[in-house]
Amino acid sequence: MTKTIFLDRDGTVIVDKDYLSSPLQVELEVGAAEGLSLLVAAGYRLIGVTNQSGVGRGYFTMGDVDACNRRVDELLAEHGVSLGGWFVCPHAPNEACACRKPRPGLLDQAMSVQKVDLGESYVIGDKDSDVLLGESRGMRGVLVLSGSGRKHADWAQSSGRVIARNLLEAARGIVAGRI
């Protein structure tokens, strides 16, 4: 069993570009690489979990998503960070899938190929659906205020969820045992 950080992509690890389809537009969020480096050094495995409804809406293909994910991997590799995989929900919001966050399908897919210590694992993201995803499997969720996070801050604060300014602050809190 491995302690794992499940990471939302857009607005958490990379700057949200609204239906990103080109790897040329991939840009790391401020502090993301440093935060992920801290988590890796503390023994966490990193796994990406991302809703990509642009596929289901016909805006771009899974090939485009894969190309963008590869670019994220390249940028992180420059900082000595690698993810243990990407798990993607390609469905539109109106499709009845089990994998669109906050439903736990992406976590279930990841845990079918990787052993995860749920009690020592987290989901970090910029939406309530990311926090609720973690809670659906007994993990702690952390809302970051980058990306869409500010839109969900009142919800998180009023319901006692953990909020961090960005991925770096979340990582520092996790590693220090404050989160």
N, C-alpha and C positions, 0 to 999 in steps of 0.2 A: 504494500500500500504506500502510495506516494502523496505527500501534500502537494496540492495543485492550485494554481491560480488560473481560473477561466476568465478570459479577457474578451470584452466586446471590442470590435475593431474601430468603426467610424465614430469619432468623437471621444475615444478613449485612448487607443494606441496611435491612431492617425487623425489628422484634421478631417472633420466631416465635410465632404464636398457635395452633398446631396446627389445621390445616385452615381457615385463614383464608378466610372467604367474604363478609365485609362490609367495604366500604371505610371504614366508621366505626371499625373496629378497627385500621386501619393506623397504625403508629407507627414513626418512624425509629429505628434503633439509635443509641445515643450515639456521636457522632463521625462518623457515616456521611456526612452532608452535607458536613462540613468535609473529610473524606478525599477524597470525590468531587470537590470543588472543587479540591483540590490536583492531582489526576490530570488534570482538564480543563485547568488552567492549564499543566501540563507537556506538553500536546499529545495526551493519550490520548482516544480515543473510548470511550464507555461503552455496553455492551450487556448487557441482562438475560437470563439463561438460568435457567429454573426448572422443576423437577419439580412438577407439581400433580396428584398421584395422587387427590386428592379428587374430581376430575372423573370419572376412571375408576371410582372406588368408588361414584359416585352421591351424594356428599355435597353437591356444588354443581355449577354449570354453568361453561362457558367464559365466559359473560357475567359471572358473578361474579368470575372470575379477571381478566378484562379491566377490570372496575370497580375492583378492588383495585389493579391495575397503574396505572390512570389516577390513582388517589389517591396512589400512590407518586410518580408523575410530578409531580403538583401540589405535594406537599410538597417535593420536590427543587427544583422551579422557584422556590420561595420563597427558595432559596439560590443561584439562578443556575445550577443544574445541570440538564442534560437528558440522557436516554439516547437512543441511536440506534436503539432498538427493544427489544422483548421477544420472546423465543422460549420457547415453553412446551411441555413434554411433559405431555399430559393423561392419560396412560395409568396404569393400576394396575400395581404392581410385577410381577404375574404375567403381564402381557401381553408378548408378544414384539415389542416395538417397537425401533426403532433410535435413538430420541431420549431415552430415559430415562438420565439421568446415572448412571454414568460413560460410557455409550456416546456416541459423538461426533455423533449426529444433530443436536442443537441447534446445535453449532458449524458443522456442514456447512450447515445451513439459513441461518445468519447469514452465512457466507462465500460463499454463492451470491448474495447481494445486496449484500455489502459486501466490499471488498478489505481483507485483514488481513495485516499483517506479523507472521507467527507468531513470529519470533525476538525481537520486541520487545513481545510481548503476554503477558497473564497471565489466569488464572482465579482469582478470589477467592471463597471460600466457607467454610461452617462444617462441611463433611462431607468424608470421604475421597473420596466420589464427585465432588466439585467439583475437588479436586486431581488426581485421576486423569483427569477430563475434560480438563483442560489438557494433561496429559502425553500423552494420546491423540493430540494433534495437534502435539506438540513445543513446547508453551508451558510456562511455569513456573506452578505452582499455589501458592497461598498459603492455608493454613488459618487462619481467624480463630477465636478462642476464644469469641466471642459465640455465641448460639444453641446449637447442638449441638456446637460446636467442642471443648469440654472432653472430650466422649465419644470424640473422635478424636485427642486430643493425644498419647497414648502411641504410637499407630500412627505419627503424623507424626514424632514425635521419634525413635523407634527406627529409622525408615526414612530419616532425614535430610531430611525435607521442611521447608519454611519454615513457621514459625508466627508469627502476629502476634496481639496482644491483641484488636484490633478492626480495623475498616476504616480508621480514621484511622492507626493504627500501620502497617498494611500499605501505605497510600498514602505515608506518610513514607519508609518503607524503599525503595519502588519509585522514588520521585522522587529520593532521595539516591543511588541506585545500589547500595544494600546488599542488595537482593533481586533 
